[in-house]
Amino acid sequence: MIDPDKILDKMIARRESTYRAEDCILYALGLGFGSDPTDPNQLSFVYEKNIQTLPTMSLVLGYPGFWLKDPQYKVDWQKVLHAEEQLIIHNPLPPAGTMIGETYIDAIVDRGPNRGAFIYTRKEVRGESDGKLFATVNSNTLARADGGCGGNSKRRVRPIEIPNRKPDDVCVLPTIPQQALLYRLCGDMNPLHADPQIAKGGGFERPILHGRSTMGVAQHAILKVCCEYDPHRIKSINLRFSAPFLPGETLRTEIWQDGANIYFRSLADERDVVVLNNGHVELNTK
């Protein structure tokens, strides 16, 4: 079980990532871009000619790896789930470069025995040469088997509420059965997303899609509906992961627009189950 006193406020990783246009393409493919290989908007993220970098690329740069599996942290790693994510973009990423990611444990919220514990982390993505801040990634992981650990931090923010009315737009996007296997090549090698036996041990019928890959598909919907595929329009993204999404399912994203504020939720279309909720995107107005 987690010992909060040993890991709270600790920098758990400092990672350097040197990436090329090919890595940006692999990342975009791991989110399903290129599903229509004749669409010039999608091609701008998966073809090296005038390549564009997706806003959420910062999620995988300087990635600390599956650190929860390290025995020193005493986490029951087979029973952890990504709960929330917030990405704040300070500067757009170039299509190639070297970044440093420093990841810290900011808070641990003990929900009590049999209810798990929330582990909040913060990653700062900076340029290796000048320390320029490109992005801040605030993540929340639910350690389902680590409740009662004694963490005394308080939940920091209330979820953003989406409007209580019919959505302004709906965007439906496909995923492929091997999408989790493809997305793993971007750095998140958690076996939950590849090994059927590990998935069953975690309580799932089969390997599920990474939350951040599902988030990237929702990002695609926002870019398509609200941004004319201009990645520089997105300033921040915030959401909750509310249910597992399976590779090969169709993601239906419901969108509400209010000026520079976009609210959304995404559902597994075949099952009509909300998998991403309380979504909010802030757009740049310049």
N, C-alpha and C positions, 0 to 999 in steps of 0.2 A: 504494500500500500504506500501511496505517496507520503513523503515526509516534507510538509510545506516549509519547515524551517531550513531545510537543506537546499531548496531550489528557488524559493521566492526571491525575486530581484536579481537572479543569476543570469549572466549571459551564457546561453547554452551552446552557441555556435557563432563562429565568424568564418564565413565562406566566401571564396573568390569565384566568380563566374566570368569566364571569357566566352563570348558567344558571337556567332556569325549569322549572316542572313539565313543560312541553312537551318540554324537552330530556331529562328523565328518562324520559318516555314513548318518545321516539325511541330512546334508548339501549336500553330494555327490548325494543322491537320489533326492534332490531338483534341481539338475542340469541335471538329466537324466542318471547318471551313474547306471549301473546295468540293462540297457535296454536289454542287452544280459547276463542273469544270469549265463551262462556257460563260459563267457570270463574271464580268470584269470586276465587279465590286469584291467578290470573294477571291478572285485571282490576285488582287492587290496585296493579299496577305500570304499567299502560298506560291507565288511566282517571283523569282528574284528581280525581274524587271520592275523598277520603281517600287520596290518592296516597302510595305508599311508595317509598323510594329503595333501589335495589339496592346491596349492599355493594361490588361491583366498579365502581360508577360513578366511584370515585376514579381508576380507570385512565385515564379519558379527560379528567378535569379537569386543567387546567394542562399538557396534553399538549404535549411539545416539538415535535411534528410529525415528519416523516420526515427527521430531521437527518442521517442517514447518507448522504443524497444530496448534501449540501453538499460541493462540491469541496475545501474546505479540510481535510476529514478524510481524504481520499484512500482511501475505502473503495469496493470494488467492490460498489456497492449492489444490483445486480441479483442478487447471490448471497449475500444475508444472510437468515438465518432466525431467528425467535424460538426460543430454546432452553429457557429457564426463566423462571418468574415466581413472585414471592412478594408477597402483599399483606397488610400488617398494618394492622388497623383500630383506631385509637385512640379515635375518637368517631364516632357515626353521622352521616351527612350529612343536612342538612335538605333538603326538596324544592325549595328555591330558595336562591340566594345567590351570593356572589363568592368564589372561591378563587384562591390563588396556588400554582403548581407550580414548584418549583426542581429541576432535573435535573442530576445530577453523574455524571461517569465515575469509578467507584470502582476498577476493576481491568481489566487486559488480560492474558489468558492466551494465550500463543503455543503452539499445539499442534504447530507445525513445518510445514515446506514441504508443500504439497498436503493439509494437514489442517485449515487454517483457524485462526482465533483467536476466543476468547471475549471479548466486551466487556460488562463488568458496569456497569450504571447504577443510580442511586438517585434516586427522585423523592419529595420531601416535599410533601404537599398541606396547605396551611394557610389559615385564614380570612384574608381580605384586611384586615378591620378590626381584628382583635385578635391575629393570629398563632397562633391555636389550631391545634394539630396534629390533623388528621383521619385521615391515612393516610400510610404509607410504602410505596412500591412499589419492590421490588428486581427488576431485570430482567437477563437474560443473553441476548445476541444472538450467534449464531454467524456470523462473517464467513468464509464458506467459501473465499474466494479470497485471504485475507489472512494465511495461515500463513507463518511465517518473518519476521514483523515485528519480533521481538525483545522482545515484551512479557515482563516478568519477574515478574509477579504470579502467585500460586498460586491454584488453584481453592479457593474459600473453604469450601464445604460439601459433604458427601456427600449424595447423594439419599436421601430417606426411603424405606425399604423397605415395601411393602405386605404384609399377612399372606399366608402360604403356605397358604391354605385356601380353601374355597368362600366366595364373598361372601355377606354377610348379606342384601343386597338388590340388585336390578338395576332401573335406571330407563332407559326407552327414550324419547327425545325426537326429534321431527323438526326438520329445518331446511328452508329454502326455497331454490330455485336462485338467487334474487337477494339472498340474505342478505348476501354480502360487499359488494354495491353499496349496500345499505341501511346496513350498519355503517360504511362509509366516511364517512357523513355525521356520525358522532360525532367525526371528527377525523383518523383514520388514513388518509391519502390515498395510501399506497403503491400504485403502479400494478400491482404484482404481483397485487393482488386484484381488478383490473378489466380490465386490458388483456391479451387472449390472446397477443399477440406478446411482451410483456414476460414473461409467465408461461412461454412456451416458451423464451425466452432464459435463464430461470433453471432450466430443466430440468423444468418441469411441463407436463402435458398441457393444462391450462387453469387459469384463475385459481383460487387456493385461498382458503379462508376464513381470515380473520385468526385468529391463535392466541388473541387475547384474546376474540374472539367465541366460539370453540370453548370456551374456559375459562368464559365466561358461561353457555353451555348446560349445562356440567357443574355450575356453581353452581346452576342451576335444579334439577338433579336432587337436589343436597344439600338445598336449601331444601324441596323437595317431600317427600323421604323422611325427613329427619332433623330438620327445623326447623318443620314445620307452616306453612311459608311465612312465618315470622317472620325478617326480615332482620337483626334485632338479635342473633340467636343466633350469628352468624358473627363470630369474632374475628380469624382469619387464614386465608389460603389459600396453599398452596405446591404447585407441580407442575412437571413437565417436559413440553415439547412433543416428542413422539417421532416423529411422522409427519404429513404434510399431511392435512388434512381438506377435503373438497370441499363447497361449498354445494349443498344439496339432499339430502345424505346424512343418514342417521339416526345419532344418537349414542347408543350404549349404555354407560351408566355403571354399573360394578360397585362396590359400596360395602361397606366393612367398618366396623363400629361398635365402639368401645371407650371407653365413657363420653364424656368431652368430646373425644376424639380420633376423627376420622373419616378413614379411608384410602380412596382410590378410584383407579380408572383408567377411561379411556373409550376405546371402540372405534368405528371406522366400521363400523356393523352389517352393511352390505351386503358389505363386503370382509373383515370379521373382522380388522381391523388396529388395533393399539393406537396411538391418536393423542395421548392424554394419559396420562402414566405418573407413578408415584411421587407421587401426589396425597395431600395431607394438609390437613385442615380442623380448626382448633381452635375449639371452641364456647365461648361464654360460659356460665358455670354459674350466674350470678346470676339 
